[in-house]
Amino acid sequence: MTTSHNSRLKQMRIAAGGILAVMAVLYIVSRSYQHQWPWLEWVRAFAEAGMVGGLADWFAVTALFRHPLGLPIPHTAVIPKEKDRIGAALAQFVRGNFLTANLICKQARDLKLVQRTASWLTNTQQAQRLAGQTLHMLPTAFDALESNHTHKALTSKLTEQLRTLEPHTISSKLLAWMLAENRYRQLLAPVLSQLASALTHHKESIETAAGNKAPLTKIPLLGRISRAIAEDMSERATDSMQAKLLAASEDHTEPLWDIIYQQLLKTKEHCENNTDLRQQLENIRDEWLEHPQHGELTTRLWHQIRESLDQDLASENPKAVQHLTAIIIAAGSSIEQNPDLAQKIELTLLDGIEQILEKHGGHIEAMIRETIEEWDAQTLMEKLEHQVGPDLQFIRINGTLIGGLVGVTLHAIGQLIWPS
């Protein structure tokens, strides 16, 4: 890119200088032979004014970057001399006209960033690529955390935060969430099914245990009768419990759910109002956090997560990528299908942009100013000349030609007013 700029700048300089040279040749020729061919006075007027315009624009363009002909003429080499002031003015201009909260927020609204991002996230290929890139960066992040023992500091900070949690409050809120909209039925239905399965699997063991606990077992005849009755009652009770559990797991209108609801409600009230239970839960929390096994468990958990992730990412079809891809697509779909959610996200984003610009706008302005101040004059001059130099040479060309036309016009006016 720099080579093409240099080449174009060189070509434009040659063109501007060449046109000025042509004007000089025309002036010399027309002035020398004007007495033989009077019409050459028009050419002389054109060439004379063109030289004046071309030289004036050459001086103006050159004076921006350096001293014309190396002479220290006042108010020349403007850019090198005023570099810091130009940088400060440019930084202030950029911040005041381009980095305003109203302008940036308007652009963000017009671009519909949230909607476009949501649409982008719902694309399977894009979501999969994002998930893969994100997860493949995690091992590097884990290495960085482990190299300076940051993960231990994070674990310590997490432990401190866990000490501030109130187990009874969390339990109460969890139970309230389960009771709302009968969520507990959806959550506990699989548990009831597993309990019924466990009863079936251990049915014989339960009957044997019930028979062993029967009274009069040491008396030959009565013991057998008592044992048989106990086993029969145990079998019927087990079958009844199994049937009720299966029925409840499949039908949310079964009476067993009302009993469960009442018990959960009592447990919730107990968590909220029983000070002894509150203290017991807090003691359990503190004992667990202070126990040496807690630190060992945290360390093992950290290494287990790291090893599992490394193994999964090394496979042909990492499950973690599939799961994260599904989460990303679901998040994008939720935003697309929920305008209120999209609006909330957009308002949060715009509020964040405003806060960043208000808090760090001065830093951005300072960064631009300091960057330009760090450039030496030659570097700044080269950067600007590469960018606008060809256009400035066009100014020289235009000045030469327009000057010539102005000269012809003035000569014509003079002939009309003072005919020879």
N, C-alpha and C positions, 0 to 999 in steps of 0.2 A: 504494500500500500504506500509506504514512504517513497519507494523508488518511482512509482507512477506519479506521485505528487511532485517529486523533484523534476521528473522528465517534463511534465506539463508546465511547471513553473518556468523551466528553462526555455521551452518552446514559446511561451507567452512573452517572456522577456525579449527574445530574439525578434518576435513579431512587432512588439511595441517599439523597440530600438530601430528596426528596419523601416517602419513607417515614418519615424522621426527623421531618419537619414534620407528617405525619399523626399520628404518635405524640404530638407536642407538643399538637396540637389536641385529640386524644382525652383527654389528661391534663387539659387546662384544662376541657373540658366536663364530664368525669366528676367532677372535683374540685368544680366549681361546683354541680352538681345532684345530688351524692351524697346529700344530706340529704333530697331529695324522692324519689329512686329508689334505694334501698339497693343494688340489684343492680349499680349503676354502680361499686361498689367493685372489682368484678372487672375492669372495663374500666380503672379507674385503676391497678390493680396491673400489668396488662398494659402499659399505656402508659408508666407510670413506669419499669418495668424495661427496656422497649424503648428509651426515651430514654437511659438509663444505658449500655446495651450499645452503642447506635448512636454515642453521643458518645465512648465509650471506644475503639471501633474506628476512628472518624474521627481521633481523636488519634493512635492507633498508626500508621495508614496515612500520615497527613500527616507525622508525625515522621520517617518514613523519608526523605522528600525535602526537607522544608523545616521552618522553625520554625512551629508552629501559631499562627495569628493574628499572626505576625511577632514573637512573644515569644521571646527567647533562652533558652528553657528548657533546662536541662542534658539531654544525651543525646537531643536532637532534631536534625533535619537530618543524620541518621546517614550517609547515602550520600555527600553532598558532603564531609563532614568526613573520612570514612574511605575515600575513593576509592582512594588508593594501596594501603592495606592490603587492601582488598577485591580489587583487581587482582592483588596478589601471591598472595593466598590462592586466587583463581580460577585463576591460572596454575599454581600448585602442584597444585591439585585436578585440573585437566585433564591435566597431565603424569602425575600419579601414578595416575589412574584410567582414563584413556582412551588415553594414548600409551605404554602399556607394551608391551614387545616380545612378551610372551606373548599379550596381547589382540589386538594387530594381526596377529600371525602366525596366531593361531587364526581370526580373521576372514578372512584371506587363504586359509587352507586350506578353510574352510567355503564361501567364494565360488567356489573352484576357478578362480582367475584364469587359470592357465596353460591349462587345458582350454577355458575360455570364449574366451580370446584366440585359441587355435588354431582353434576352430570359427569364430570371427568372421573370421579371416584366410582361411579356405577359401571364404568367400562371395565370388563373383566381383565383385559390385558393390562390396562393402566393400573388397576388395583393390585394385580399380581406383581407387576414390576415394582410398585411402591412398597409392597409388603416384603418382597425379596431384598430390595436395597436397604430397607430399614433393618430387617433381621440380620443381614450380613454385616451391618455395621456394629451390631451388639457385641460380638467377640472382641473387637478392637476396643470398644468402650469398657468391657469387663477387664481387659488387660490393663487399660489405663487406671481403672479403679484399684486393681490389685497391686499394681506396681508402686503406688504411693499410699497403699493401705486405706484408700478412701472408703472402701466398702466397710471397713471396721468402724470408721467414723459415722457412716450412714446407719450402721447397725446400732451404734450407741445412741444416735439421735432418735432412731425409731423406738428404742427401748424407753427413752425419756418420754416420748410422746405416748407410748402405751401406758405409762404410769399415770398419765393425766386422764385416761379414759375411765368412765364410770360403768362398770359391768352391769349394774342394775338398770341404768338408763338405756344402755344398748339392748339389754334383754327385753326391756319393756317396749322399746320402739320396734324391735324385731317381731315380738308377739303381736303388737298392734298392726304391723304391716301384714302379718300372716292372717289375722282375723278380718282385715278389710277385704271386701269383695270375695270372701270365702277362699282366699288363696291357700289356706292351710289344707283344704281338701285336695287341691291339686298336688301340693307338696307331700302330703302324708299318704296319699293313695298307694304309691309304690311301696311305701314302708309297710302298710297293712298287708299288701300282697306278699311281701317277703316274710312277714310274721306268720301268715297262713301257711306258706311253704315250709317254714321252719318247724311249725307244729306237725305237719304231715311227715316230715323227715325224721323227727324225734318222737313220733307217736308211741312207738314201742317202749322207748326209754322212759317216757312219762308214765305209761301204764305200769311198768315194772317198779318204778320208784313209788308210785301210789300204792301198789300191792305190798311193797316192803314196809310201808308206813301203816298198814292196816292194823287194827287192834287184835289181840288174841292169836297172833300168828304162831305162838309156841304150843298152842293147844291143837292137836292133830285135826280133828274134824272142824271145829269152830274156826280154826286158823285158815283152813282152805276156803270155807264159806266167806269169811271176812275178806280174805285176799281177793276172791273172785268178785265180791261186791265192789271193793275199792277199785279194781281194775276196770270193771264195767262202767262204774260212775266216771272214772277218769277218761275212758274212751268216749263216752257220750259227751262229757264236758269238752274234751278236745275237739270232737267233731263239730259240736255246736259253735265253739269259738272260731274254728277254722271257717265254717260256713258264714258266720257273721263278718269275719274279717274280709273274706273274698267278696261277699256281697257289697260291703262298704267300699272296697277298693274299686268296684265296677260301677256302683250306683251312689252318687253323691247325695241322694235323698234318704239314705238309710238312717234309722234312728241313732245308730252308733255315732254318727257325726255330731249330733246334738250334744251327746255326752262329752265328746272330745272338745267341742266348742266351749262348753261350760268349764271344763278343766283348764283349757288354755286361758280363758278369761280370768279365772281365779288366780292362775299363776302370774298373769300380767299384773293384777291388782296387788298380789303379794310382792312382786318386784318393786312396785312403786311405793308401797306403804310400810313394808316390814324393814325396820332399821337393822334388826339382827341379821337378816338375809343380806342386806346391803354390805354390812361389815364382813360377813363371811366371804362374799364374792370378792371384795377388795383384798382380803387376806390371801385368798387363793391366787389372785392376780399378782400380788407382790411376791409371794413365795415362789411362784413359777418364774417370774422375771429374775429373781435373785439366785435361783438354783443354778449351779454350774452346768447342768445339762442344757439349760436354755442357750448358753453361749455355744456349746458343742452342737446343739441342734441347729442354731443359726448358721454356723460354719458349714456343717454338713449340707444344709439346705442350699446354701450359696453354691457350693461345689457341685451338688447334684443338678441344680438348674443349669450351671455352666456346662457340665458334661452332657446333659441331655440335649441342650441346644446345639452344641458342637456336633454331636452324633446325628441329630436330626438334619442340620444344615448340610452335612456331608452326604446325605442320602440323595437318590435321584429325584424323589418327589417329597421334599420336606413338608411334614404335616403342619409345622408352625406357620409356614408360608401360606398353606391352604386355609388354616384357621384365621390368620390375620387378613388374608384376602377377603374372606367371607365377612369379617367384621367391617372392613373398609367399605365393601359394597353395601352392606346393610346400613352403615352410617350415611353414605351418599343417598341411598333410597329414602331413608327417613327424612333427610333434609328436603329432598325433592318433593315428597308427598305431604310434607307438613309446612305450609307457608309461614305459619306463626313461628315455628322453630327457626326457619331460614331468616326471618326478620329479626328474631332475637340475636342470632349469631351475627348478622350484619350490623346491628346496633352495637353489639359488643366490640366488633372489629373496628367500626368507625370511632367508637369512644377510645379504643386503644390507640388508634392513629392520632387522634387529637391530643391525647396525653403525651405520646412520644414526641410529637412536634412541639408541643408547649414546653416539655421538659428538656428535650435534646436539640431543639432547633438552633440554639446558640452554638452547640457543639458542632453541628453540621456546617454552619457558617464559618466557625473557627477552623474547621478541617480544610475547607476550600481555601480560605485565606492563608493558612499556614503552608498548605501544599504549594501554592504559587510563590510564597515567600522563600521556600526551600529551593525552588528552581533558581539556577543562575540566569543572568540576563541573556546569555547566548542560547541556552536551552529554550527559554520562553520565546525568544525571537524566532528560533527555528520552528517551534511548534506552530506559532501563529502564521509565519510566512508559508509553511507547508499547507496550511488550511485555507488561507485567504489570499496568498500571493498571486495565484493565477487571476483571481477576480480583480485584484488591484492593478494588474497589468492591463486588463480590459479597460480600466479607468483611464490609463495612459493613452491607450488607442483611441478611446472615445474622445478624450480631451483634445488629441491631435486633430482628429477629423472634424469634431464640432467646432474647434477653434478655427479651422480652415473655412468652414461654412460661414461662421460669424464674420471672418475677415472679408469674404466675398460679399456678404450682405452689407457690411459697412461701406465697402467700396462702391457698391451699387447706389446706396443712399447718398454717398458723397457725389457721385456723378449726377444724380438727380438734382441735388441742391446747388452744387458748384460745377456745372458742366464745363469741360475744357474747350 
